[in-house]
Amino acid sequence: MKITANKKTFLVIDILFAIALSAVVLTNMDRIAVWQAPKKQAAKSRSEAAKKADDLFWQPFHQVEYEKIQLYCVSSAINKRRRNITQQILQGTRLTIY
């Protein structure tokens, strides 16, 4: 099979186009990931631990009383949420966002 100059030109153009397209995709992976991500849904309910953590953290935070922030309560609410998410993933159920 003999390759003519015309086919050779198109082959080179195709290869250059593939390289350019790959470069564009690779340099914009973060933008593509954000664009493809599902939209966030607003929380419908909050757990009691989350409400308590808000009271224990945000009130002293906004009053600039950092020494009163009880981080163990805040981290407890965060860890409980992580456990719930992990359990939902392992059970194969739909994630509840709160």
C-alpha positions, 0 to 999 in steps of 0.5 A: 500500500503506497501512501501518497503525499496527500494522505501523509499530510492528513496523517501529520495533521491528525497527529498534531491535532490529537497532540494539541487536543490532549494538551488542552484537556490535560491542562484543564482537567480541574475545570473539566472536573468542576464542570462535570460534577453534580450540582450541590443540593441544599441540606434539608435537615440537620442533626442535633449534634450538628446544631450543638456543634454550631452553637459551641463553635460559631457563637464564641468564634464571632464573639472572638472568644476562641478559648471557649470553643470546645473542639471536641464537640465540634469534631464529634459532630464531624466524625458522626457525619463521616461515619454516617456517610461511610455507612451509607457508602458501604450499604450502597444507599443514596447519600444524605447530605445534611 
